[in-house]
């Protein structure tokens, strides 16, 4: 989501909430890429986040993103495709997103180098 070509192809209005979920991911690399990608979005370039910081700090900082995003994008959500699970009035479809996260395979990934 941090590549300019991907953002141009898919619009950026829906991305910040999903990148929020990456900021407390169990994998350090996912948090790092999520934070870097978030900073490429309009209005988040100065967002200070330490992906390797303590979990409590990560959760606190991540909790600031969705209200900030909705404040900036809330009036401009019409026309998003239904696949992004964001409604123009209600915002995030939290039930559907929670269901997807519940079905995620969180088994450890071990890479031998």
Secondary structure, 3 states (H helix, E strand, C coil): CCCHHHHHHHCCCCHHHHHHHHCCCCCHHHHHHHHHHHCCCCCCCCCCCCCCCCHHHHHHHHHHHHHHHHHHHHHHCCCCCHHHCEECCCEECHHHHHHHHHCCCCCCCCCCC
